[in-house]
Amino acid sequence: MRVVFIVIAVVWGLSYFYRLNAQVKFNRLNVEEFQKAIAKDGVQVLDVRTDQEYKNGHIASAINMDVLSNITFKQQIEALDKTKPLYVYCRSGKRSLMALRILQKKGFVSIWDLKGGYQEWEKTHKN
């Protein structure tokens, strides 16, 4: 019985991650695409990492809202404009997927994710 429960839990977890990933996959941009997109007027850039990560370096136009502070994050995103494009990133791309899911549930429709997160951004923007 215990083995069956573990197998079901693993299958459910994998299917949940697959559905979440598939749900936002079409919204992922590489660094070059992301950089071009955020250079446009009227867009919002959201860094969903911790405050300390943000202080250690971030994309110039980004505002910081930590997705791991779930209740605070949900309150903070209410200040964002749902009618404007929203570009989201984290360190590697995992937390931003969580953020995209929350943002979609809150009614944001034009949201884009930086594939590979800030780590990828840094690789192409080092002097």
N, C-alpha and C positions, 0 to 999 in steps of 0.2 A: 504494500500500500504506500509506504514511504517513497519508494523508487518511482512509482507512478506519479505521485505528487511532484517530485523533483523534475521528472521529465515534462510534465504539463507546465510547470513554472518556467522551465528553460525555453520550451517552445513558445509559450505566451510572451516571454521577455524578448525573444528574437523577433517574433512577428510584430510586436509593438515597436521595436526599434526600426524594423524594416518599413513599417507603415509611416512612422514619423519621418524617416529619411526620405521615403518616396513622396511624401506629402509636400516637402519643401525643396526637393531636389531641383526642380525646374527654376527655382529662385536663386540658385548659387552662381556667383560670378567669380572669375579668376581675378587676380590683382589688377591687371591692366583694365579689364572691363569695369571693375569696381571703381578704380581711380577716375576713369572717364565719366562714369555715372555721377560720382559725388562732386565733380567739378561743375555740374550744371546748377543753375539757380533753382531755388525752391525745393531743395531736397533736405532731408534730415539724416544725420549720421549718428548711430547709436552704438556705443561701446558697452557691452554687457558684462565686462569683467569686474573684478573687485576694485575698490578705490585705490588700493596700493598698486595693483597692476597698471591702472590708468595713470597714476602719478609717475610710474617708471617709464612711460612712453605710450603715446596714442596718436591716432590720426588727427591732424590739426583741427578739423571742423567737428570732431565728435563730442557728444555729450555722454556722460557716464551714468548708467543706471545698472546696478548689480543684479543680474537675474537670479542669483542664488539667495538674495533677500526677497523671497517670493512675495510677501505681502507688500513690502515697500515698493518693489518693482511694479506690481500691478497698480499701485496708487500713482507712481511716478509717470507711467506711460499714459495716463489720462491727460497729461499736459501736452502730449504730442498731437500733431495734426494728422488725423486719419485720412485726410484728402491728399496729403503730400506724400511722395515716395519716401520710403524709409529704408536706409541701408544699415545693416546690423553686422557687428563682428564681435568675436571674443578672442581668446588666445589661439585656439587651434580649430575651432569650428563646431565643437560639441555643445557648449553652452548657448551659442547663438541659435542652434536648432531648437533648444528648449524655448528660447525667447521667441523665435518665429511662431512656434505653436501657440504660445500665450497671446502673442500679438494678433494672430489669425482669429483666435477665439474672441478677442476684444474688438474685432471689426476692422482691423487694418487689412487692406487688400493689396497694396502696392509695396511689398516688402522684399528686400533682397539681402542675401547673405554673402559675406566674403569667404570664399572657399579657402580653407587652410588657415583662416583667421589672421591675427596680427603677426603670428610667426612668419607667414608667407609674405605679408606686407613688408616686414623688416628685411627679409632677404633681398627684396628688390629695391629697397630705399636706403640701404647703407651707403655711406659716402666713402 
